[in-house]
Amino acid sequence: MKTKIGVLSAGGDCPGINSAIHWLVISALDKDLVPIRGMMFDILGLVDGFKGLAEMKPDKKESIKRWTMPLNADIVRTWDRYGGTRLGTSRINPFDSRKDKSDQIIKNIKKLGLEALVVIGGFDSLGVAYKLYKEGVKVIGIPKTIDRDLSETEYTLGFDSAVNIITQDIDRLRITAGSHSRIFIVETMGRRAGWLALEGGEASGAAIILIPEHDFDMERVIELLRIQKKAGKRYSIVLVSEAAKPRGMEAVHERRGRDSFGNHYLGGIGGFIAGEVEKRMTGEVRYVALRHLQRGGVPSAYDRRMGRKFGIAAIDMIVNDDFGRMVSLKHGEIMSVPLKKALERLRLVDVDQVL
Ligand code: F6P
């Protein structure tokens, strides 16, 4: 008898998800491991995350075809080297009280005959996974988010690729900034944590880094830019996280509204800072929001390797009946941690530790 496993990606896409799916499938279907594990698996890819699970009608052939993708080694052969998610994703909260889809999802998991569900997600999607676990679904989590803000793991898929993109884009901007003697305000993603701006800024040598964990003083930013100018710098790069906030002011967002998890739509603080700098200093200022460029492209070597480790570990956890837990990297070792613990708080930058 084969154990049927469903796998889905939910929330924002990122490089490394496909690598995790690739290695999860390769490991699960490795015939040489059958005698050691005493188990055989069937892997069903679930299309478009929780949206697919909520909308599918498992009694209808067409619907199954639309929302599922049986996976094997041939199908996933080249997936490890591609960014995004070949299974598709969505950002819906099935437990949203206004349109609760959780019962439908649980029924569909049963109708599909899934004995385990692997959810590749960030804070919000793994929160959904944990709620499903509490409702009796045998869930395993794989951490992914370019924000790297999940607790109980030192790594989430996508972060390294995103930091590389930020670094490369700033290298590009330096050239034009230097040619024109301009100040560039560059906005990174990072819904709640400043890791992307901090490590992207450290890697690229940005003059000023602004993160959500520490409200910034606009006067001080201007002062630092003036010091740079006085020191003869032709240009300056200010890196600001989309969730960074000016001290004593409301957060600045270009777009109103929230998603189904209650998160504000972010973006726009870079434009605000550029406007303030322009008002108070002579010289030209430009604003670039990197936005979804940070989630695009191919996975870095590190994300491919971590996708491999996380995907294989997820299957090992199923073999060991390690449900309700998330794959994790701690002190360089792959292990598993309770989802409950990983979701208790976010992993934020400790500003007192930043030198
Ligand atoms: O996945 C995390 C993230 O990239 C955040 O950094 C960002 O605020 C958000 O997703 C953007 O979400 P969306 O893709 O729905 O615009």
Boltz pocket constraint, residues with backbone or C-beta under 6 A from the ligand:
constraints:
  - pocket:
      binder: B
      contacts: [[A, 11], [A, 12], [A, 13], [A, 91], [A, 122], [A, 145], [A, 146], [A, 147], [A, 189], [A, 190], [A, 191], [A, 242], [A, 266], [A, 295]]
      max_distance: 6.0
